[in-house]
Amino acid sequence: MAKTRVRTKSAIARANRSVCLGRESKMASGRGHVNQEIKQHFATKEGCYRLLDLSVYSRPNKVPYNAQQCHPVRVSFVTVKDQGGCNDRIAFNVGRELYFYIYKGVRKMLITPSIVGPICRERYEAADLTKPLDKRLYKGTIPTCHDFNLLTRSAESLELLIGFSAGQVQLLDPVKHEVNKLFNEERLVDKTKVMCLKWIPGSENLFLVAHESGNMFVYNKEHPAGVGPPQYALMKQGPGYSIHSGKSKTTRNPVCKWTIGEGSINEFAFSPDCKHIATANQDGFLRIFDFDMQTLCGVMKSYFGGLKCVCWSPDGKYIVTGGEDDLVTVWSFFERRVIARGVGHQSWVQVVAFDPYTTSVSGRGGVDDSDEEEIEQNGVAPSQRASSVTPEDKNVTSYRFGSVGQDTHFMLWDLGEDVLRPQRPRGRSVRATISLSNSHITSTHSLSNGPISHDTNHSGSGNAVAPCPVSSFDAPKNLTQVHSLTISMESLVSTGNVSPGTVLCPRMEDVCILEPLVAKKVANERLTALSFREDCIVMACHEGFIRTWARPGKVVRCAPNGDSSLSEDDDTEDHNSDALPASPLSS
Amino acid sequence: MGANASQLEKEIGPHEFPQNEHYFGLVNFGNTCYCNSVLQALFFCRPFRERVLGYKPISKRKESLLTCLADLFANIASQKKKVGVLAPKKFVARLRKENELFDNYMQQDAHEFLNYLLNTIADLLQGERAKEKEKEKHSSTSSVSSKSSASSVGTTNGGSSIPNGKMEPTWVHDIFEGILTNETRCLCCETVSSKDESFLDLSVDVEQNTSITHCLRGFSSTETLCSEHKYFCETCCSKQEAQKRMRVKKLPKILALHLKRFKYMEQLQRYTKLSYRVVFPFELRLFNTSDDAINHGKLYDLVAVVIHCGSGPNRGHYITIVKSHGLWLLFDDDIVEKIEAQAIEEFYGLTSEIQKASESGYILFYEARG
């Protein structure tokens, strides 16, 4: 018996020895602490971005919202023509509450001495959290997402759509307080959480609501709810999706129903030309549909896990997604394939967004975009404007996009010519053939020295004609030539063939690896929203703080006896100050 | 209990209830939740369950931990009812008899128990095989030396240090065993030497607000060996600076990941729990595989999670969530509940550093697809 005991004990010791890896690794434990400080500024090639710590929006009491299982804080912006000069409005949800404020952003306000006293003559006016334009507290259901109608907006009236955790949708006017409509009030359409909702671009009345169930519904704000559960008739069906229209003699909501993939539709995004819609699903698939034709025209599978977010490049050429593989994935709309993956996040990627203001044209300067660009950010682009932005018109050489994640980190990524050049469509053909994209699997190269981009036998061949030197094991999948895009997609999706090495999900070594140009911890809590604006970047975290980061040069140096620490800019001591301990942001 | 069980059956629905599947809670005999939680997780690791159910001991009379486990699994699988509660009496008694570590009513570490159980089963199987061989030898009066197979181990420089290297792998190894390769590159002569180690599960350090993917990357990060930690390079025949990294060379069928949530605090002289929020996806691929790894893009599906509830290793509770036929179930000793897949979010951990008590994932079981 004693002998047995000795043996079994050693079995434990032995097993433990063979598995405990992190313990002796100094790197792993040390690295965790380096990034623990919250950053207040970061430098890029265009200059230094600074956190405006007086321009933090939150609940009026500024107390961090601290529920472990709450719904992400989302932010919606709208710009109106206001006599007073404050044109921007912000709406955000925190817990059971929804707030609507005037958004001041980086704007500098002169505070007259008579009010504040002689000490503080000129400074950035803090966000006045005591005076929300509107505030709602919900019981029994929790707001999850919202969107402003950009076609009907005015300073006097706004249409704000709000989705809820129990599936309902509310339309209200936070300015006039006259409109207040409920959709799916009886929860007969869908009982699950609203994940994403948006006004359909170009329509005053129609909006699209995506649910956790995997269904999306088109509603008309003028249609009545109807009696009883809605009836549907199948309109269209394809690999992994089906579309039903409402089957009712009287007009009622919903107008139609899209069922996509398995599990939640986490986010959708309309293309800048409003023709296409991209959906990021919990089943790990990115799907791109022609919204009017209701046809599937592109599919991608995450490296693994669900996709959480999706966005389009301002010119509609590229789609970026992020998700549970901790990666940001760049997918070329014209070639229908993954062109790059970004490695850097330490947890799931929650939001991705292109920065239309730092996207370079012909290698120099930023795109000179008017205020209209902001509207595109909000999801709706005036179609006549967007259609003029064709890939050939603007010779975009570099795209900039950002991502925020559950790792509390904010990252900026550049999609430069080195990544874009190899697959730029030749001639004027809009849709590259599959054979082109297949051949490009061979011509990949790694851009980084990151931990996972090891040299492979594929590296930098550059020659699209050369056969791919894959092992015989993977060869059949890789070399499958498919002539019709739809057939290829159907066969790929229906067989669930998501093994690496396919067009749907290429292997890590078969696509470019991007490294972030900026990677900063910017909050204590998971980040939940990211928005690029003309003069600033806005981020929100789970605690309900919405922070504004001024772009380089957007903060003007103030009077000598002013509060200079808040307004200095264009200094070059960024790298030193990076090491400074972070000051409390919510003070 | 009975009411709870029948409610589960109702909740799943008669048509949706998987055929030939049984969801049985296990009675707690006083702090045996560490055992119950691991047993439930293993029961829903299909390859493991099938092997245990198919186990035929050579001697019927001799009771072992494996025969007790096989009896328990068979008992669950042969129940007439679909849901209910069983008492793993024989198994727990045997466990307490075999190992003094578990012979008390104290709270035990579920990971330690998992390790002990898998190693014990492997040892039993190897012992049985050795006996069988001996029998064959006796009957055939073979002249082959029994030591000949052992002598071939450890001659090459890439020689494996598998603890059971002398023995043939058992089905426990077949299911859970993976191989890590420890690559050391001498910074002087650039020679890379690698050493393999086998594992039945991986223990990973956890950090706040990270994913399991990131934690797995953590141990594969390159470490530079310098100053007093210099590495003896056999090519240079001297101590040199070197870079070391650990990568997965062989991916197991079932990847068991242990999150090192219990950390010894020097100041407090006791273990404390790291309730960090570490997210784990339903689907996983490894990034830290070696170049020569076979099928390194293997896709894994989450099948079971042992969850620790509470504030420290010696207090608290273990529960398990498992995926069975597309359903997610929560096993809390004798209670079995159906949960929504989204409810898994509750078991990632806490983002607040102040709270220590949490219900957080402790051992993750991922099964290779296909």
Interface residues (C-beta under 8 A of the other chain):
Chain A: T4 R5 R7 T8 K9 A11 I12 R14 A15 N16 S18 V19 C20 L21 G22 R23 S25 K26 M27 A28 S29 R31 G32 N66 Q68 Q69 E212 G263 S264 G284 Y303 F304 G305 G306 E324 D325 D326 Q346 S347 W348 Q406 D407 T408 P451 I452 H454 T456 F473 V498 S499 P500 G501 R507 M508 N524 E525 R526 H542
Chain B: E98 N99 E100 L101 E112 N115 Y116 L118 N119 T120 D123 P163 L180 E197 S198 F199 L200 D201 L202 S203 V204 D205 E207 Q208 N209 T210 S211 T213 H214 C215 R217 G218 F219 S220 S221 T222 E223 M246 H258 K260 R277 V279 P281 F282 E283 L284 R285 F287 N288 D291 N295 G297 L299 Y300 A341 Q342 E345 E346 L350 T351 S352
